């Protein structure tokens, strides 16, 4: 599902699990930076170079995280 500000509380809670924002191998916002993270993702969508999705567990409707397509380019013509 496309990421929206409605996912902010769930994404913040998911990010807080294990202090993932301290890892260098992933891009996870600190809980107090979640709103800005989503705003940046939405701006990237408007500009056409990023599309972020909320990762949701269907059984519990719990936000588990997010993922994004970055640097979206039109078809390359040969």
N, C-alpha and C positions, 0 to 999 in steps of 0.2 A: 504494500500500500504506500502511496506517496507520503513522504514525511511532511507533517504540518505542525503548527504550534500546539495543536491538540495533543500531541505526543510528548510534550515537554516534561510533564511530571513523571511519566513512565520512563523516558530516556534518562532523566536525572537519577531516578532510582536505580536503573540498570547500570549507569556509569559509576555509581557509588559502591557497587558490589566489588570489593577488592581494590579500590583505588586505582582503577585501570588507567586513569589519566596520567599516572606516573610512569607508565611503560613507554619506551621509545619505539616499540615495534608496532604500535597502533595509534590511531588518532581518535581519542576519546575525550570529550569535554569534561572538565571538573563539574560537579553538580551545579555550582553557581554560574557556570559558563554555558549551560545548556541552551538558554534562550538565544544567546548570541550565535551559538553553533547552528541552530535551526535557521535563524535569520540569514546567516551566511549561505546556508544550503539553498534557501528559497531565492536569494538574490542570484545565485549561480544558475538556478533553474530559469529565472526570468531572463538572464543574459544568454542562455542557451548552451552553457558549457558544463553543467552538472545536473544530475537528477538523483536526488536522495530518496531513499525508501525507509520506512519504519519496518523493523523485523519484529513480527508479532506472533506469539504462540497462540494458535487458534483455540485450543482447548480452554485456556484461561483468559484469553484476550489481553495477555500481558505483553507490554513492550519489552523486548529483550535487547534491542539495540537498533542500529541503523547501518545502512550500506549505501554506497553511491557509485554511479557511473560518473567519471570525471573526464574532462577534456573531450567532449563529444564533438566529433567532426562530421561534416557531411560526407556522403559517399565520395571516395577517391576515384576519379576517372582515369582509366589507363590510356 
